[in-house]
Amino acid sequence: MKLTDILKGIKYKAYCNGSECIADSRNIDNVTFDSRKVGKGTVFVAQKGVHVDGHNYIDMAIEKGAEAIICQDLPAEQPKSVIFIQVDNSDIALGIAAGNFYGNPSHKLQLVGITGTNGKTTTVTLLHRMMRECGVNAGLISTIVNRINEEEIAATHTTPDAVELNRLLAMMVEKGCEYCFMEVSSHAIVQNRIAGLKFAGAIFSNITHDHLDFHKTMANYIAAKKQLFDSLSENAFALINIDDKNGRVMVQNCKARIKTYSLQTVADYRCKIIESTIHGQQLELNGKQFWTPLVGRFNAYNITAIIATAILCGFDEDETLRIASNLHAAPGRFQYLHGKGVTAIVDYAHTPDALQNVIDTINEVRELKQNLIVVVGCGGDRDPLKRPIMARIAADGCNHLILTSDNPRTENPDTILDQMEAGLTPEERSKTVRITDRRQAIKTATMMAREDDIILIAGKGHETYQEINGVRHHFDDCEEVNKLLN
């Protein structure tokens, strides 16, 4: 591709040998922000990251054959063979350049993004399954896995970097995908990883306490989510949960077609819970009843968003309801495991609100004779303010609590547990056991459980690793429970 084509839509000034010039049409074979991936014919984009400044790697990129450098700050020395493209924001420039390089694939399919604290993975996963059940080619970009139809591609981030995003979308277009359903994290929005993408629609699930280690304040966190809706065109749709007070905030000054969903008030898509059990629930959506194996009030919100999105994408309402009745939860989301008369539930709940929802759901359907044993921890190098809150929520809703490690990362696991334990009253501490080793904590829970009891193992869900001192070790909650119960 020609350099001039890659720069379309980017506001820039070009410099050759220290003087302003006109960008030429030299051939480009690669666009990257990673100096290790630079070769001949590469455009290297120097980003000012949180931990690393790509401007420090410009010389290395030039040595490895970069043809052009996109940067915010021009280096003192500029080799004659290299053209420098100065921009106000390298992150945004990378998104637009990557889109151009891969043929702007987001313009060639219907890209639907979902943002919110909870429910993103379940919603996009089940939307993808619904499309496949309808016989439609569709892609998925999620925390758990990326998919092109049924082909799996490992996921490393909730939302990939701009280059990987456009590469994945281009592969989807090549394989005939008509839709892509994508989780959009607040980090990705702030870091402009979605810059240059065209969204056909966006969904807002909810906002609760999370990621304040990164955003610092709830106001910043809410503003980050809102940016997705600010970017929508008048041809797109914005579907918001109006039971969350921030739902209306998301669509202030939004150009898109605004639609609402709710369990509590009048909305375009109004859902009622008719009956709820440990095996599923009977729901009524806009006057039509259907059964779903998805358990709990939070899943009633998820399934409502899924059905509403499918209808907004042009699918038949009755067919959508029929398929929704057979959709099962995403891996690690209220996932059941049975053995020795005990039910274990593995769930990704790692925020106060998510943990509260899962515990409330279990308590709504369990019998008095059934004890609830909760195993939970909090991740290291993340917002410490939620640690005592999560311990208090867990203790308040269960018969026995085991505090343990999640992903301590670079923090001391016992320091995290100290902060969690600080949220407990003396009475709550009397029913709490503290076991730093997660494997031993899960084993203890299964030994404590009597027949018909329920164990909730929260925090890691689908993850198959535990990160300790920066190293990821294989660890799978479901695997551990299965070994012990079967």
C-alpha positions, -999 to +999 in steps of 0.1 A: +000+000+000+011+035-007+021+057+023-004+084+011-032+059+013-022+049+048-023+085+059-058+092+047-080+108+074-050+117+096-041+153+103-004+156+100+027+175+089+054+156+070+091+162+074+120+151+053+156+158+064+145+183+090+123+204+067+085+203+061+076+184+029+048+166+012+042+129+020+051+107-009+036+075-023+064+051-012+053+015-008+045+003+027+042-034+037+036-031+075+022-008+101+033-014+138+038+003+171+062-025+182+098-018+173+105-056+174+081-061+144+098-034+122+113-045+089+118-030+055+088-011+042+074-005+077+055+025+091+065+027+128+041+046+151+057+060+182+031+060+210+034+076+244+023+046+265+016+044+302+049+026+309+069+029+277+074+058+253+077+046+217+097+077+208+126+061+226+126+033+199+126+055+168+163+050+162+159+012+165+130+012+141+150+032+115+180+008+119+156-021+111+144-005+079+114+017+088+103+038+058+082+062+078+078+073+114+045+086+128+052+105+160+042+133+182+077+147+189+102+150+160+137+136+168+167+159+165+183+138+138+162+128+108+179+105+082+172+114+046+157+081+036+130+083+063+099+105+062+086+117+096+048+122+100+041+145+130+006+142+146-011+155+177-020+120+190-001+089+179-027+066+194-055+080+172-031+081+142-023+044+147-060+034+147-067+053+115-035+041+098-042+004+108-077+007+095-065+021+062-038-005+059-063-034+063-089-018+040-111-003+068-128-037+075-152-021+101-169-004+072-175-038+055-195-056+083-218-046+111-196-040+141-215-039+174-197-029+206-207-033+242-193-014+271-201-015+308-186-029+340-205-062+339-221-084+313-199-076+283-185-111+278-218-129+282-236-105+259-211-106+230-206-144+233-243-152+232-249-127+204-223-145+184-239-178+191-273-165+182-260-153+148-244-187+141-277-204+151-294-182+125-269-194+099-251-160+097-214-156+094-202-136+125-171-127+144-165-123+181-139-102+200-141-110+238-121-114+270-123-152+267-116-158+230-118-143+196-138-161+169-142-160+132-174-181+127-163-213+146-125-207+143-110-198+177-082-172+180-067-167+215-075-135+233-049-116+252-068-084+261-105-075+265-100-052+235-069-058+213-046-031+201-056-011+170-034-031+146-046-065+159-082-053+159-081-043+123-063-074+113-089-096+130-118-076+114-101-079+080-099-117+085-136-117+094-145-098+062-124-122+042-143-152+057-176-135+048-187-123+083-216-100+082-214-091+119-188-087+146-197-084+183-170-069+204-163-061+241-151-025+244-132-018+276-128+016+292-090+012+289-093+006+252-115+037+247-092+060+267-061+046+249-078+051+215-075+015+205-109+018+187-099+050+168-110+049+132-135+020+137-171+024+124-197+010+148-231+000+136-243-001+171-233+001+208-247-014+240-244+000+275-249-026+303-241-008+336-214+010+356-203+000+390-171+004+411-141-009+390-108+001+374-103+032+396-066+022+398-065+034+362-093+060+359-088+075+394-124+087+397-158+074+388-164+106+368-134+097+346-146+061+343-181+072+332-167+097+307-145+070+292-175+047+285-195+077+271-168+082+244-180+051+226-215+066+222-202+100+213-185+084+183-216+068+168-231+082+136-268+089+130-270+056+111-260+035+142-281+025+172-274+030+209-290+005+232-289+015+269-299+000+302-320+027+317-322+010+350-287+022+355-286+059+363-257+064+339-277+050+309-291+084+300-257+100+305-242+077+279-264+091+251-264+128+260-256+145+226-254+110+209-263+112+172-274+075+170-309+060+171-314+056+209-332+025+222-337+014+259-341-018+278-352-023+314-365-047+341-379-019+362-396+008+341-411+016+307-386+010+279-384+000+243-375-035+255-392-042+288-384-075+305-402-091+335-391-121+356-420-145+358-402-174+376-366-179+387-349-212+397-314-225+400-319-241+365-331-210+347-360-185+345-392-177+328-391-142+313-416-120+295-402-095+270-427-070+255-456-093+263-440-125+250-429-152+274-399-175+270-376-197+291-339-192+294-313-215+312-294-183+322-299-179+359-304-146+379-316-111+375-283-099+360-287-125+333-322-113+327-306-079+318-280-097+296-306-118+276-328-087+272-298-068+257-290-097+234-326-101+221-330-063+216-297-061+197-307-090+174-340-073+166-322-039+160-299-058+136-330-068+116-337-103+129-372-117+134-384-113+170-401-147+173-371-165+159-348-145+182-368-155+212-368-192+202-330-192+198-325-173+231-343-201+249-314-224+241-285-201+248-262-212+277-238-191+297-203-182+285-175-202+301-167-190+337-200-171+339-222-188+365-208-221+353-221-252+371-201-282+383-216-311+402-202-340+422-206-358+456-240-342+460-224-307+459-230-279+434-201-257+426-205-224+407-175-208+390-180-171+382-158-143+369-173-119+394-144-096+404-162-064+412-184-056+442-215-053+421-209-085+401-202-105+433-233-091+449-254-101+419-241-137+419-246-142+456-280-126+455-290-150+427-278-180+446-296-169+477-329-163+459-330-200+448-312-220+474-331-238+502-326-231+539-309-264+545-283-256+518-252-238+530-234-214+507-196-214+509-179-186+491-142-187+479-130-152+468-099-130+464-090-097+448-064-091+421-031-074+428-020-042+412-056-032+409-080-009+427-074-016+465-106+003+475-129-025+464-111-052+485-128-046+519-161-040+501-159-074+483-151-093+515-180-076+533-204-085+504-192-121+504-195-125+542-229-109+544-244-134+518-229-167+528-226-193+556-189-198+553-163-175+537-128-185+525-106-155+515-078-165+491-055-153+464-068-142+430-040-130+407-017-113+432+006-101+403+034-082+418+017-076+452+022-096+484-009-119+485-011-115+523-013-077+520-043-081+497-060-105+522-052-081+551-071-053+532-100-076+524-102-088+560-103-052+573-138-049+558-152-076+581-169-072+615-159-095+644-190-116+637-182-120+600-146-129+608-159-158+630-172-176+598-142-167+577-111-188+569-081-172+553-061-195+530-036-178+508-030-208+484-060-208+460-058-246+453-059-253+490-087-229+495-108-246+469-100-280+484-110-268+519-143-256+505-151-290+490-142-307+523-165-283+542-194-289+519-221-313+529-246-329+505-268-303+487-245-274+497-234-248+471-198-235+466-192-203+448-157-198+435-155-162+424-131-139+407-113-158+379-140-175+360-127-186+326-090-178+333-066-208+331-037-191+349-027-175+381-003-146+379+022-145+408+052-121+408+046-113+371+047-150+361+016-168+348+012-204+362-014-228+349-045-227+372-081-233+363-108-231+389-131-254+370-103-280+366-096-279+403-132-283+414-137-312+389-107-331+403-121-327+438-158-334+432-153-361+406 
